[in-house]
Amino acid sequence: MSEAEEQPGDRPEDDPPRRRPALVILAVVVAALLVCCCSAAVGLLISWSAGLFHPGA
C-alpha cells in the first residue's frame, strides 16, 4: 500500500490520545473519596449532637 492509498486514520500517530479512561477512573476515585469523607463527617456530627462525645455526668 503506498502513501497515496493510506486512509487518514491508518497511521498510529493520527490517533487521538487515549486519556479518557484514566480521567474517568480518576473522577470515580475522587467521587468515592468525597462521599466517604462527607458521610464520615455527617456521622461524627450526628454523634456529637447526640451527646456521644460528651463526658458522662
C-alpha positions in Angstrom: 0.0 0.0 0.0 1.5 3.3 -1.0 1.2 6.6 0.9 -1.3 7.8 -1.6 -3.6 4.9 -0.8 -3.5 5.2 3.0 -6.6 6.5 4.7 -6.3 9.4 7.2 -6.7 7.2 10.3 -4.4 4.4 9.2 -1.2 5.6 10.9 -0.9 5.3 14.7 0.4 8.9 15.0 -3.0 10.1 13.6 -4.9 8.5 16.6 -6.1 10.9 19.3 -4.5 10.4 22.7 -6.3 7.8 24.9 -6.6 9.7 28.2 -10.3 9.5 28.6 -10.4 6.1 30.6 -7.8 7.4 33.0 -9.8 10.6 33.6 -13.0 8.5 34.2 -11.2 6.3 36.7 -9.7 9.4 38.5 -13.2 11.0 38.6 -14.7 7.9 40.1 -12.0 7.7 42.8 -12.4 11.3 43.7 -16.1 11.0 43.9 -15.8 7.9 46.1 -13.4 9.7 48.5 -15.7 12.7 48.6 -18.7 10.5 49.5 -16.7 8.6 52.2 -15.4 11.8 53.8 -18.7 13.6 53.7 -20.6 10.6 55.2 -17.9 10.3 58.0 -18.3 14.0 58.8 -22.1 13.7 58.9 -21.8 10.6 61.2 -19.4 12.5 63.5 -21.7 15.5 63.6 -24.7 13.3 64.4 -22.8 11.5 67.1 -21.6 14.8 68.6 -25.1 16.3 68.6 -26.5 13.1 70.2 -24.0 13.6 73.0 -21.9 10.5 72.4 -18.6 12.5 72.7 -19.7 14.5 75.9 -18.3 13.2 79.2 -20.8 11.3 81.2 -22.5 13.2 84.0 
